[in-house]
Amino acid sequence: MELSLLWSCRSWGHMNLSVRGLFSPSAVRQNAMYLTRKLKLGRTDQLDRLARRAGHLWSTVAKWHWRFVDRQGYWLSKGQAQKMYCKDFDGLHSQSAQAIADSFYDSLQSWRKKRDNGSYEGLRPPYKQKRYFKVQWKSSGIKLISVAG
């Protein structure tokens, strides 16, 4: 029996799959209870569209985070940004959209940590608009179909 992975949308470039117990340990890197396998998918129009949507979401989260800071002196939390911008975001699975917001806030947290330690010479917070961004897929966003071989 051979397992084939089918999904309606793919990340562009590579895909990280974290599905518990799906792949053999010899073919994957084992992290605690999850097995991860990286697949090279190549480039297609569908992947470009998804990467563009992901870039648009990253840019939206970054833009509005800094507008809140500039105009109201208020830093949005990760949860607030996810509720405001990721819910029902067109073209991306909901958890993929949340993962993009997580990436922005992880970058922001890393910058703040380095700033507080005084080792941030030349570093700037994440603020740039992105045309493309990687799409991260959670296991609930992937459909597995068994194909007899």
PyMOL CGO cylinders between C-alpha atoms (Angstrom):
from pymol import cmd
from pymol.cgo import CYLINDER

trace = [
    CYLINDER, 0.00, 0.00, 0.00, 1.41, 3.36, -1.03, 0.3, 1, 1, 1, 1, 1, 1,
    CYLINDER, 1.41, 3.36, -1.03, 0.37, 6.67, 0.50, 0.3, 1, 1, 1, 1, 1, 1,
    CYLINDER, 0.37, 6.67, 0.50, 0.01, 9.64, -1.78, 0.3, 1, 1, 1, 1, 1, 1,
    CYLINDER, 0.01, 9.64, -1.78, -0.46, 13.18, -0.55, 0.3, 1, 1, 1, 1, 1, 1,
    CYLINDER, -0.46, 13.18, -0.55, -3.09, 15.24, -2.32, 0.3, 1, 1, 1, 1, 1, 1,
    CYLINDER, -3.09, 15.24, -2.32, -3.87, 18.83, -1.40, 0.3, 1, 1, 1, 1, 1, 1,
    CYLINDER, -3.87, 18.83, -1.40, -5.82, 21.52, -3.14, 0.3, 1, 1, 1, 1, 1, 1,
    CYLINDER, -5.82, 21.52, -3.14, -3.17, 24.18, -2.51, 0.3, 1, 1, 1, 1, 1, 1,
    CYLINDER, -3.17, 24.18, -2.51, 0.59, 23.97, -2.02, 0.3, 1, 1, 1, 1, 1, 1,
    CYLINDER, 0.59, 23.97, -2.02, 3.23, 26.24, -0.54, 0.3, 1, 1, 1, 1, 1, 1,
    CYLINDER, 3.23, 26.24, -0.54, 5.71, 27.56, -3.04, 0.3, 1, 1, 1, 1, 1, 1,
    CYLINDER, 5.71, 27.56, -3.04, 9.09, 25.93, -3.18, 0.3, 1, 1, 1, 1, 1, 1,
    CYLINDER, 9.09, 25.93, -3.18, 8.97, 23.44, -0.32, 0.3, 1, 1, 1, 1, 1, 1,
    CYLINDER, 8.97, 23.44, -0.32, 6.36, 21.99, 1.98, 0.3, 1, 1, 1, 1, 1, 1,
    CYLINDER, 6.36, 21.99, 1.98, 6.90, 20.98, 5.58, 0.3, 1, 1, 1, 1, 1, 1,
    CYLINDER, 6.90, 20.98, 5.58, 4.53, 18.24, 6.61, 0.3, 1, 1, 1, 1, 1, 1,
    CYLINDER, 4.53, 18.24, 6.61, 4.07, 17.46, 10.26, 0.3, 1, 1, 1, 1, 1, 1,
    CYLINDER, 4.07, 17.46, 10.26, 1.74, 14.49, 10.44, 0.3, 1, 1, 1, 1, 1, 1,
    CYLINDER, 1.74, 14.49, 10.44, 2.02, 12.17, 13.40, 0.3, 1, 1, 1, 1, 1, 1,
    CYLINDER, 2.02, 12.17, 13.40, 3.35, 8.72, 12.47, 0.3, 1, 1, 1, 1, 1, 1,
    CYLINDER, 3.35, 8.72, 12.47, 2.85, 9.06, 8.71, 0.3, 1, 1, 1, 1, 1, 1,
    CYLINDER, 2.85, 9.06, 8.71, 6.34, 8.53, 7.27, 0.3, 1, 1, 1, 1, 1, 1,
    CYLINDER, 6.34, 8.53, 7.27, 9.02, 5.97, 8.09, 0.3, 1, 1, 1, 1, 1, 1,
    CYLINDER, 9.02, 5.97, 8.09, 11.76, 7.18, 10.48, 0.3, 1, 1, 1, 1, 1, 1,
    CYLINDER, 11.76, 7.18, 10.48, 14.50, 6.42, 7.95, 0.3, 1, 1, 1, 1, 1, 1,
    CYLINDER, 14.50, 6.42, 7.95, 13.11, 8.99, 5.49, 0.3, 1, 1, 1, 1, 1, 1,
    CYLINDER, 13.11, 8.99, 5.49, 12.37, 11.79, 7.93, 0.3, 1, 1, 1, 1, 1, 1,
    CYLINDER, 12.37, 11.79, 7.93, 13.74, 13.87, 10.75, 0.3, 1, 1, 1, 1, 1, 1,
    CYLINDER, 13.74, 13.87, 10.75, 12.07, 12.91, 14.02, 0.3, 1, 1, 1, 1, 1, 1,
    CYLINDER, 12.07, 12.91, 14.02, 11.07, 15.66, 16.47, 0.3, 1, 1, 1, 1, 1, 1,
    CYLINDER, 11.07, 15.66, 16.47, 9.47, 14.37, 19.67, 0.3, 1, 1, 1, 1, 1, 1,
    CYLINDER, 9.47, 14.37, 19.67, 6.22, 12.74, 18.50, 0.3, 1, 1, 1, 1, 1, 1,
    CYLINDER, 6.22, 12.74, 18.50, 6.05, 14.35, 15.06, 0.3, 1, 1, 1, 1, 1, 1,
    CYLINDER, 6.05, 14.35, 15.06, 7.76, 13.21, 11.90, 0.3, 1, 1, 1, 1, 1, 1,
    CYLINDER, 7.76, 13.21, 11.90, 8.56, 15.88, 9.33, 0.3, 1, 1, 1, 1, 1, 1,
    CYLINDER, 8.56, 15.88, 9.33, 9.31, 15.39, 5.67, 0.3, 1, 1, 1, 1, 1, 1,
    CYLINDER, 9.31, 15.39, 5.67, 10.26, 18.15, 3.25, 0.3, 1, 1, 1, 1, 1, 1,
    CYLINDER, 10.26, 18.15, 3.25, 8.95, 17.83, -0.30, 0.3, 1, 1, 1, 1, 1, 1,
    CYLINDER, 8.95, 17.83, -0.30, 10.29, 19.83, -3.22, 0.3, 1, 1, 1, 1, 1, 1,
    CYLINDER, 10.29, 19.83, -3.22, 7.26, 20.86, -5.24, 0.3, 1, 1, 1, 1, 1, 1,
    CYLINDER, 7.26, 20.86, -5.24, 8.66, 23.11, -7.95, 0.3, 1, 1, 1, 1, 1, 1,
    CYLINDER, 8.66, 23.11, -7.95, 7.01, 26.26, -9.20, 0.3, 1, 1, 1, 1, 1, 1,
    CYLINDER, 7.01, 26.26, -9.20, 3.50, 26.57, -10.62, 0.3, 1, 1, 1, 1, 1, 1,
    CYLINDER, 3.50, 26.57, -10.62, 0.96, 29.33, -11.18, 0.3, 1, 1, 1, 1, 1, 1,
    CYLINDER, 0.96, 29.33, -11.18, -1.12, 28.04, -8.27, 0.3, 1, 1, 1, 1, 1, 1,
    CYLINDER, -1.12, 28.04, -8.27, 1.87, 28.17, -5.92, 0.3, 1, 1, 1, 1, 1, 1,
    CYLINDER, 1.87, 28.17, -5.92, 2.68, 31.70, -7.09, 0.3, 1, 1, 1, 1, 1, 1,
    CYLINDER, 2.68, 31.70, -7.09, -0.89, 32.83, -6.37, 0.3, 1, 1, 1, 1, 1, 1,
    CYLINDER, -0.89, 32.83, -6.37, -0.76, 31.30, -2.88, 0.3, 1, 1, 1, 1, 1, 1,
    CYLINDER, -0.76, 31.30, -2.88, 2.63, 32.87, -2.15, 0.3, 1, 1, 1, 1, 1, 1,
    CYLINDER, 2.63, 32.87, -2.15, 1.24, 36.22, -3.31, 0.3, 1, 1, 1, 1, 1, 1,
    CYLINDER, 1.24, 36.22, -3.31, -1.79, 35.88, -1.01, 0.3, 1, 1, 1, 1, 1, 1,
    CYLINDER, -1.79, 35.88, -1.01, 0.55, 35.00, 1.85, 0.3, 1, 1, 1, 1, 1, 1,
    CYLINDER, 0.55, 35.00, 1.85, 2.69, 38.04, 1.05, 0.3, 1, 1, 1, 1, 1, 1,
    CYLINDER, 2.69, 38.04, 1.05, -0.40, 40.23, 0.98, 0.3, 1, 1, 1, 1, 1, 1,
    CYLINDER, -0.40, 40.23, 0.98, -1.44, 38.95, 4.41, 0.3, 1, 1, 1, 1, 1, 1,
    CYLINDER, -1.44, 38.95, 4.41, 2.07, 39.48, 5.86, 0.3, 1, 1, 1, 1, 1, 1,
    CYLINDER, 2.07, 39.48, 5.86, 2.05, 43.04, 4.49, 0.3, 1, 1, 1, 1, 1, 1,
    CYLINDER, 2.05, 43.04, 4.49, -1.41, 43.70, 5.92, 0.3, 1, 1, 1, 1, 1, 1,
    CYLINDER, -1.41, 43.70, 5.92, -0.45, 42.47, 9.39, 0.3, 1, 1, 1, 1, 1, 1,
    CYLINDER, -0.45, 42.47, 9.39, 2.82, 44.45, 9.37, 0.3, 1, 1, 1, 1, 1, 1,
    CYLINDER, 2.82, 44.45, 9.37, 1.21, 47.62, 8.00, 0.3, 1, 1, 1, 1, 1, 1,
    CYLINDER, 1.21, 47.62, 8.00, -1.62, 47.70, 10.49, 0.3, 1, 1, 1, 1, 1, 1,
    CYLINDER, -1.62, 47.70, 10.49, 0.56, 46.70, 13.43, 0.3, 1, 1, 1, 1, 1, 1,
    CYLINDER, 0.56, 46.70, 13.43, 2.80, 49.72, 12.85, 0.3, 1, 1, 1, 1, 1, 1,
    CYLINDER, 2.80, 49.72, 12.85, -0.18, 52.02, 12.17, 0.3, 1, 1, 1, 1, 1, 1,
    CYLINDER, -0.18, 52.02, 12.17, -1.60, 51.08, 15.57, 0.3, 1, 1, 1, 1, 1, 1,
    CYLINDER, -1.60, 51.08, 15.57, 1.78, 51.81, 17.16, 0.3, 1, 1, 1, 1, 1, 1,
    CYLINDER, 1.78, 51.81, 17.16, 2.19, 55.17, 15.38, 0.3, 1, 1, 1, 1, 1, 1,
    CYLINDER, 2.19, 55.17, 15.38, -1.36, 56.46, 15.73, 0.3, 1, 1, 1, 1, 1, 1,
    CYLINDER, -1.36, 56.46, 15.73, -2.46, 55.05, 19.06, 0.3, 1, 1, 1, 1, 1, 1,
    CYLINDER, -2.46, 55.05, 19.06, 0.75, 54.08, 20.82, 0.3, 1, 1, 1, 1, 1, 1,
    CYLINDER, 0.75, 54.08, 20.82, -0.63, 50.56, 21.17, 0.3, 1, 1, 1, 1, 1, 1,
    CYLINDER, -0.63, 50.56, 21.17, 1.07, 47.27, 20.23, 0.3, 1, 1, 1, 1, 1, 1,
    CYLINDER, 1.07, 47.27, 20.23, -1.37, 44.67, 18.90, 0.3, 1, 1, 1, 1, 1, 1,
    CYLINDER, -1.37, 44.67, 18.90, -0.94, 41.20, 20.33, 0.3, 1, 1, 1, 1, 1, 1,
    CYLINDER, -0.94, 41.20, 20.33, -0.62, 38.13, 18.12, 0.3, 1, 1, 1, 1, 1, 1,
    CYLINDER, -0.62, 38.13, 18.12, -4.14, 37.00, 19.04, 0.3, 1, 1, 1, 1, 1, 1,
    CYLINDER, -4.14, 37.00, 19.04, -5.67, 40.39, 18.25, 0.3, 1, 1, 1, 1, 1, 1,
    CYLINDER, -5.67, 40.39, 18.25, -3.99, 40.49, 14.84, 0.3, 1, 1, 1, 1, 1, 1,
    CYLINDER, -3.99, 40.49, 14.84, -5.17, 36.97, 14.04, 0.3, 1, 1, 1, 1, 1, 1,
    CYLINDER, -5.17, 36.97, 14.04, -8.75, 37.87, 14.91, 0.3, 1, 1, 1, 1, 1, 1,
    CYLINDER, -8.75, 37.87, 14.91, -8.64, 41.09, 12.89, 0.3, 1, 1, 1, 1, 1, 1,
    CYLINDER, -8.64, 41.09, 12.89, -6.83, 40.00, 9.73, 0.3, 1, 1, 1, 1, 1, 1,
    CYLINDER, -6.83, 40.00, 9.73, -6.66, 36.20, 9.47, 0.3, 1, 1, 1, 1, 1, 1,
    CYLINDER, -6.66, 36.20, 9.47, -10.28, 35.26, 9.99, 0.3, 1, 1, 1, 1, 1, 1,
    CYLINDER, -10.28, 35.26, 9.99, -11.88, 34.38, 6.64, 0.3, 1, 1, 1, 1, 1, 1,
    CYLINDER, -11.88, 34.38, 6.64, -8.80, 35.54, 4.71, 0.3, 1, 1, 1, 1, 1, 1,
    CYLINDER, -8.80, 35.54, 4.71, -9.57, 34.70, 1.10, 0.3, 1, 1, 1, 1, 1, 1,
    CYLINDER, -9.57, 34.70, 1.10, -7.41, 32.12, -0.63, 0.3, 1, 1, 1, 1, 1, 1,
    CYLINDER, -7.41, 32.12, -0.63, -5.59, 30.62, 2.38, 0.3, 1, 1, 1, 1, 1, 1,
    CYLINDER, -5.59, 30.62, 2.38, -6.50, 27.93, 4.89, 0.3, 1, 1, 1, 1, 1, 1,
    CYLINDER, -6.50, 27.93, 4.89, -7.34, 29.58, 8.23, 0.3, 1, 1, 1, 1, 1, 1,
    CYLINDER, -7.34, 29.58, 8.23, -4.45, 27.94, 10.09, 0.3, 1, 1, 1, 1, 1, 1,
    CYLINDER, -4.45, 27.94, 10.09, -2.03, 28.88, 7.32, 0.3, 1, 1, 1, 1, 1, 1,
    CYLINDER, -2.03, 28.88, 7.32, -3.15, 32.49, 7.66, 0.3, 1, 1, 1, 1, 1, 1,
    CYLINDER, -3.15, 32.49, 7.66, -2.61, 32.30, 11.42, 0.3, 1, 1, 1, 1, 1, 1,
    CYLINDER, -2.61, 32.30, 11.42, 0.88, 30.86, 10.85, 0.3, 1, 1, 1, 1, 1, 1,
    CYLINDER, 0.88, 30.86, 10.85, 1.77, 33.90, 8.73, 0.3, 1, 1, 1, 1, 1, 1,
    CYLINDER, 1.77, 33.90, 8.73, 0.70, 36.25, 11.52, 0.3, 1, 1, 1, 1, 1, 1,
    CYLINDER, 0.70, 36.25, 11.52, 2.69, 34.07, 13.95, 0.3, 1, 1, 1, 1, 1, 1,
    CYLINDER, 2.69, 34.07, 13.95, 5.77, 34.51, 11.74, 0.3, 1, 1, 1, 1, 1, 1,
    CYLINDER, 5.77, 34.51, 11.74, 5.45, 38.30, 11.87, 0.3, 1, 1, 1, 1, 1, 1,
    CYLINDER, 5.45, 38.30, 11.87, 5.05, 38.35, 15.64, 0.3, 1, 1, 1, 1, 1, 1,
    CYLINDER, 5.05, 38.35, 15.64, 7.88, 35.85, 16.13, 0.3, 1, 1, 1, 1, 1, 1,
    CYLINDER, 7.88, 35.85, 16.13, 10.15, 38.16, 14.08, 0.3, 1, 1, 1, 1, 1, 1,
    CYLINDER, 10.15, 38.16, 14.08, 8.98, 41.13, 16.11, 0.3, 1, 1, 1, 1, 1, 1,
    CYLINDER, 8.98, 41.13, 16.11, 9.62, 39.30, 19.39, 0.3, 1, 1, 1, 1, 1, 1,
    CYLINDER, 9.62, 39.30, 19.39, 13.11, 38.30, 18.23, 0.3, 1, 1, 1, 1, 1, 1,
    CYLINDER, 13.11, 38.30, 18.23, 13.92, 41.92, 17.36, 0.3, 1, 1, 1, 1, 1, 1,
    CYLINDER, 13.92, 41.92, 17.36, 12.60, 43.18, 20.71, 0.3, 1, 1, 1, 1, 1, 1,
    CYLINDER, 12.60, 43.18, 20.71, 14.66, 40.58, 22.59, 0.3, 1, 1, 1, 1, 1, 1,
    CYLINDER, 14.66, 40.58, 22.59, 17.85, 41.62, 20.77, 0.3, 1, 1, 1, 1, 1, 1,
    CYLINDER, 17.85, 41.62, 20.77, 17.02, 45.29, 21.34, 0.3, 1, 1, 1, 1, 1, 1,
    CYLINDER, 17.02, 45.29, 21.34, 16.58, 44.70, 25.07, 0.3, 1, 1, 1, 1, 1, 1,
    CYLINDER, 16.58, 44.70, 25.07, 19.93, 42.86, 25.23, 0.3, 1, 1, 1, 1, 1, 1,
    CYLINDER, 19.93, 42.86, 25.23, 21.65, 45.72, 23.44, 0.3, 1, 1, 1, 1, 1, 1,
    CYLINDER, 21.65, 45.72, 23.44, 22.86, 43.53, 20.57, 0.3, 1, 1, 1, 1, 1, 1,
    CYLINDER, 22.86, 43.53, 20.57, 20.75, 44.98, 17.79, 0.3, 1, 1, 1, 1, 1, 1,
    CYLINDER, 20.75, 44.98, 17.79, 23.18, 47.24, 15.95, 0.3, 1, 1, 1, 1, 1, 1,
    CYLINDER, 23.18, 47.24, 15.95, 21.87, 47.72, 12.44, 0.3, 1, 1, 1, 1, 1, 1,
    CYLINDER, 21.87, 47.72, 12.44, 18.79, 45.53, 13.01, 0.3, 1, 1, 1, 1, 1, 1,
    CYLINDER, 18.79, 45.53, 13.01, 15.36, 46.92, 12.27, 0.3, 1, 1, 1, 1, 1, 1,
    CYLINDER, 15.36, 46.92, 12.27, 11.97, 45.54, 13.27, 0.3, 1, 1, 1, 1, 1, 1,
    CYLINDER, 11.97, 45.54, 13.27, 9.96, 43.65, 10.63, 0.3, 1, 1, 1, 1, 1, 1,
    CYLINDER, 9.96, 43.65, 10.63, 8.15, 46.36, 8.70, 0.3, 1, 1, 1, 1, 1, 1,
    CYLINDER, 8.15, 46.36, 8.70, 8.64, 45.81, 4.97, 0.3, 1, 1, 1, 1, 1, 1,
    CYLINDER, 8.64, 45.81, 4.97, 5.84, 44.90, 2.61, 0.3, 1, 1, 1, 1, 1, 1,
    CYLINDER, 5.84, 44.90, 2.61, 6.34, 41.48, 1.03, 0.3, 1, 1, 1, 1, 1, 1,
    CYLINDER, 6.34, 41.48, 1.03, 5.21, 40.55, -2.45, 0.3, 1, 1, 1, 1, 1, 1,
    CYLINDER, 5.21, 40.55, -2.45, 5.66, 36.81, -1.78, 0.3, 1, 1, 1, 1, 1, 1,
    CYLINDER, 5.66, 36.81, -1.78, 5.80, 34.85, 1.48, 0.3, 1, 1, 1, 1, 1, 1,
    CYLINDER, 5.80, 34.85, 1.48, 6.06, 31.15, 2.31, 0.3, 1, 1, 1, 1, 1, 1,
    CYLINDER, 6.06, 31.15, 2.31, 2.81, 29.32, 2.96, 0.3, 1, 1, 1, 1, 1, 1,
    CYLINDER, 2.81, 29.32, 2.96, 2.93, 27.12, 6.04, 0.3, 1, 1, 1, 1, 1, 1,
    CYLINDER, 2.93, 27.12, 6.04, 0.57, 24.16, 6.17, 0.3, 1, 1, 1, 1, 1, 1,
    CYLINDER, 0.57, 24.16, 6.17, -0.73, 22.53, 9.31, 0.3, 1, 1, 1, 1, 1, 1,
    CYLINDER, -0.73, 22.53, 9.31, -1.71, 18.87, 9.29, 0.3, 1, 1, 1, 1, 1, 1,
    CYLINDER, -1.71, 18.87, 9.29, -5.42, 19.80, 9.36, 0.3, 1, 1, 1, 1, 1, 1,
    CYLINDER, -5.42, 19.80, 9.36, -4.95, 21.68, 6.07, 0.3, 1, 1, 1, 1, 1, 1,
    CYLINDER, -4.95, 21.68, 6.07, -3.73, 18.58, 4.19, 0.3, 1, 1, 1, 1, 1, 1,
    CYLINDER, -3.73, 18.58, 4.19, -5.92, 15.81, 2.84, 0.3, 1, 1, 1, 1, 1, 1,
    CYLINDER, -5.92, 15.81, 2.84, -4.39, 12.31, 2.82, 0.3, 1, 1, 1, 1, 1, 1,
    CYLINDER, -4.39, 12.31, 2.82, -5.67, 9.73, 0.36, 0.3, 1, 1, 1, 1, 1, 1,
    CYLINDER, -5.67, 9.73, 0.36, -4.57, 6.12, 0.36, 0.3, 1, 1, 1, 1, 1, 1,
    CYLINDER, -4.57, 6.12, 0.36, -3.80, 4.69, -3.07, 0.3, 1, 1, 1, 1, 1, 1,
    CYLINDER, -3.80, 4.69, -3.07, -3.41, 0.94, -3.49, 0.3, 1, 1, 1, 1, 1, 1,
    CYLINDER, -3.41, 0.94, -3.49, -0.20, 0.11, -5.37, 0.3, 1, 1, 1, 1, 1, 1,
]
cmd.load_cgo(trace, "trace")
